[in-house]
Amino acid sequence: MSREATLKIGDLELGEGLILVPMAGITDLSFRRIARSFGANLVVSEMVSAEGLVRENLSTRYLLQSHPEEKPLTIQLFGAEPEVMAEAARMVADKGADLIDLNMGCPVPKVLRQGAGAILLRDPERVKRLVAAVRGAVEIPVTVKTRSGWDQSHINGLEVGRAAEAAGADAITIHPRTAKQGFSGIADWAFIAKVKQELKIPVIGNGDVTRPEHVEQMRQVSGCDGVMIGRGAMGNPWIFEQAKQLKAGRKPSTPSPQERLEVMNRHLALYEELRQGRPSLTGFRSRLMWYTKRLPGSARLRGELGNCRHLETMIKVCEEFFSTL
Ligand SMILES: Cc1cc2nc3c(=O)[nH]c(=O)nc-3n(C[C@H](O)[C@H](O)[C@H](O)COP(=O)(O)O)c2cc1C
């Protein structure tokens, strides 16, 4: 695929292939709607437990809330049992999912203990069975998101990629850190190139894309077909639009303080809507902090927000902060 080509996964045409990562507790429906409105070609749900889904767990139902603005709807599932994953996949496909992503990279102990997430990097045979079961259960595209390996002595992400492709995965995302690394160190984009050279399915690169120019840099280093952005988009949904402007040879636009405030307020309104008018104080505060993080005086603001006990006071403090910029 040439670098000018668009990303295609199954029948889904995904333009420039800029994707918002799944992040538990962060990429909820409110964030996904904002990211789509700023040009993300695809957004992915927070990870959803296949077991929880099959057992009709309440918190799982919350994670499945969706809105037409986020289409194509992508649900990420995690689990260890092929039959359960297949059943969960059927359920989300019936609910209108357009794509299913399988989490094979989460290093959180609670997930690993279930035999799911990054522990699968140690068991390519199970990867094959899981992907094959889901592939056989639904018509929509199925993708896998994984890491470079389990630890420095087991850099087996490529093996997992081969297993996923052989079992019918339509694309793979590589976050080139090991499970043991968690989020420390630097994402090794050269590893994405290795996977890209070996596999026929589209390869999506992920890790440390925090500035719009990183998108093209990652493509050049790795030849990847799409780019997933996570932490670099928190409080910064402009990154998708800016990367597209750069690609088109234009100077990326910088949001004014007023625009930043408006988008923050829109995000918060969508978050309140999602929480049915009862957002958690912590959730609200962290979203305010995302949007003010890199601005002058944000450390002082962070302290002030920490002392606020009501949403209204937080908003007032933030508005005053923006009026000084
Ligand atoms: C708070 C947090 C939650 C995450 N949750 C998920 C998740 O639910 N599923 C998943 O595949 N990856 C998850 N990740 C990993 C991200 O999708 C991504 O691979 C990682 O943050 C590297 O990309 P970035 O450097 O662009 O942030 C999470 C990361 C963070 C920081």
PDBQT file of the ligand as one rigid body, heavy atoms in Angstrom, charges set to zero:
ROOT
HETATM    1  C1  LIG A 401      -5.263   5.109  31.105  1.00  0.00    +0.000 C 
HETATM    2  C2  LIG A 401      -5.043   4.186  29.958  1.00  0.00    +0.000 A 
HETATM    3  C3  LIG A 401      -5.995   3.234  29.651  1.00  0.00    +0.000 A 
HETATM    4  C4  LIG A 401      -5.800   2.343  28.594  1.00  0.00    +0.000 A 
HETATM    5  N1  LIG A 401      -6.773   1.452  28.278  1.00  0.00    +0.000 NA
HETATM    6  C5  LIG A 401      -6.621   0.627  27.200  1.00  0.00    +0.000 A 
HETATM    7  C6  LIG A 401      -7.667  -0.236  26.784  1.00  0.00    +0.000 A 
HETATM    8  O1  LIG A 401      -8.768  -0.258  27.356  1.00  0.00    +0.000 OA
HETATM    9  N2  LIG A 401      -7.427  -1.050  25.715  1.00  0.00    +0.000 N 
HETATM   10  C7  LIG A 401      -6.220  -1.034  25.039  1.00  0.00    +0.000 A 
HETATM   11  O2  LIG A 401      -6.054  -1.780  24.075  1.00  0.00    +0.000 OA
HETATM   12  N3  LIG A 401      -5.235  -0.204  25.396  1.00  0.00    +0.000 NA
HETATM   13  C8  LIG A 401      -5.409   0.636  26.434  1.00  0.00    +0.000 A 
HETATM   14  N4  LIG A 401      -4.429   1.526  26.761  1.00  0.00    +0.000 N 
HETATM   15  C9  LIG A 401      -3.230   1.615  25.907  1.00  0.00    +0.000 C 
HETATM   16  C10 LIG A 401      -3.460   2.644  24.781  1.00  0.00    +0.000 C 
HETATM   17  O3  LIG A 401      -4.480   2.217  23.918  1.00  0.00    +0.000 OA
HETATM   18  C11 LIG A 401      -2.182   2.867  23.961  1.00  0.00    +0.000 C 
HETATM   19  O4  LIG A 401      -1.779   1.650  23.425  1.00  0.00    +0.000 OA
HETATM   20  C12 LIG A 401      -1.056   3.478  24.776  1.00  0.00    +0.000 C 
HETATM   21  O5  LIG A 401      -1.523   4.534  25.591  1.00  0.00    +0.000 OA
HETATM   22  C13 LIG A 401       0.069   3.988  23.867  1.00  0.00    +0.000 C 
HETATM   23  O6  LIG A 401      -0.427   4.976  22.992  1.00  0.00    +0.000 OA
HETATM   24  P1  LIG A 401      -0.162   6.549  23.246  1.00  0.00    +0.000 P 
HETATM   25  O7  LIG A 401       1.333   6.731  23.466  1.00  0.00    +0.000 OA
HETATM   26  O8  LIG A 401      -0.636   7.228  21.997  1.00  0.00    +0.000 OA
HETATM   27  O9  LIG A 401      -0.933   6.941  24.462  1.00  0.00    +0.000 OA
HETATM   28  C14 LIG A 401      -4.606   2.410  27.826  1.00  0.00    +0.000 A 
HETATM   29  C15 LIG A 401      -3.651   3.382  28.128  1.00  0.00    +0.000 A 
HETATM   30  C16 LIG A 401      -3.854   4.264  29.177  1.00  0.00    +0.000 A 
HETATM   31  C17 LIG A 401      -2.812   5.313  29.461  1.00  0.00    +0.000 C 
ENDROOT
TORSDOF 0
